[in-house]
Amino acid sequence: MLARAGIFTFLPLLAVLASCGPVPLEQAERTCLRDADLAQRPRGSIAIGGGSGGAFGRIEMEVSDDYLMRRDPSDVYNRCVLSRSGQMPTRPLDDQLGWRG
């Protein structure tokens, strides 16, 4: 009985460790576009509204370390894809579909 309990105790740990592995290259390329975009410019939004409860406002701003350090978005993209997938991107950042460079 103890041996079975020990195995079941480690199953969640094994699931977490399995999720730390590399992701498929195409998925890494899609995910890393956001990192490259944040290296090029900050992202933000402003919301203003009103209702029966009165007026409200909200400001959100996202600034990456890569932007503050003035890193090249192409380098950020390449490093991100390599670290997530273990492979270099199939195409340069400027050729990626969805890049707003």
C-alpha positions in Angstrom: 0.0 0.0 0.0 2.8 2.4 0.8 4.5 1.8 -2.6 1.3 2.8 -4.4 0.9 5.9 -2.3 4.4 6.9 -3.1 3.8 6.6 -6.9 0.6 8.7 -6.7 2.4 11.3 -4.7 5.0 11.8 -7.5 2.5 11.9 -10.4 1.7 15.6 -10.1 5.5 16.4 -9.9 6.1 14.3 -13.0 3.4 16.2 -14.9 4.9 19.6 -13.9 8.4 18.4 -15.0 7.1 17.2 -18.3 5.5 20.6 -19.0 9.0 22.2 -18.7 10.3 20.6 -21.8 10.7 22.3 -25.1 7.7 23.4 -27.1 7.3 22.8 -30.9 9.2 25.3 -33.0 6.0 26.8 -34.6 4.5 27.4 -31.2 7.6 29.1 -29.9 7.8 31.3 -33.0 4.2 32.5 -32.4 4.7 33.0 -28.7 7.9 34.9 -29.1 6.4 37.5 -31.5 4.9 39.2 -28.4 8.3 39.4 -26.7 9.8 41.0 -29.9 6.9 43.4 -30.1 7.4 44.5 -26.5 11.1 45.0 -27.2 10.2 47.4 -29.9 7.5 49.5 -28.1 5.6 49.5 -24.8 2.0 48.3 -24.9 -0.9 49.9 -23.1 -4.6 50.7 -22.9 -6.8 53.4 -21.5 -10.4 52.9 -20.5 -12.8 55.7 -19.4 -16.4 55.3 -18.7 -19.4 56.2 -16.6 -22.6 54.9 -15.2 -25.0 55.1 -12.4 -22.2 54.6 -10.0 -20.2 57.5 -11.3 -17.2 57.9 -13.6 -14.3 55.5 -13.8 -11.0 55.2 -15.5 -8.2 52.7 -15.9 -4.7 52.9 -17.4 -2.6 49.8 -18.1 1.0 49.9 -19.4 3.3 47.0 -20.1 7.0 47.8 -20.7 9.6 45.0 -21.1 13.2 45.0 -19.9 14.3 44.4 -23.5 12.7 47.7 -24.4 14.3 49.6 -21.5 17.7 48.0 -22.4 17.1 48.9 -26.1 17.7 45.4 -27.3 17.1 44.6 -31.0 13.7 42.9 -31.4 15.2 40.4 -33.8 17.8 39.3 -31.2 15.0 39.1 -28.6 13.0 36.9 -30.9 15.8 34.6 -31.8 16.8 34.1 -28.1 13.2 33.5 -27.1 12.6 30.9 -29.8 15.9 29.1 -29.0 15.2 29.0 -25.3 11.6 27.7 -25.7 12.1 25.2 -28.5 15.8 24.4 -28.5 16.0 25.4 -32.2 16.6 28.6 -34.1 13.6 30.2 -35.9 12.8 28.9 -39.4 12.5 32.5 -40.7 13.9 35.8 -39.5 11.6 38.1 -37.5 10.8 40.4 -40.4 9.4 37.5 -42.4 7.1 36.2 -39.7 3.4 36.4 -40.3 1.9 38.8 -37.8 5.1 40.9 -37.2 4.3 44.6 -37.1 7.9 45.8 -37.4 
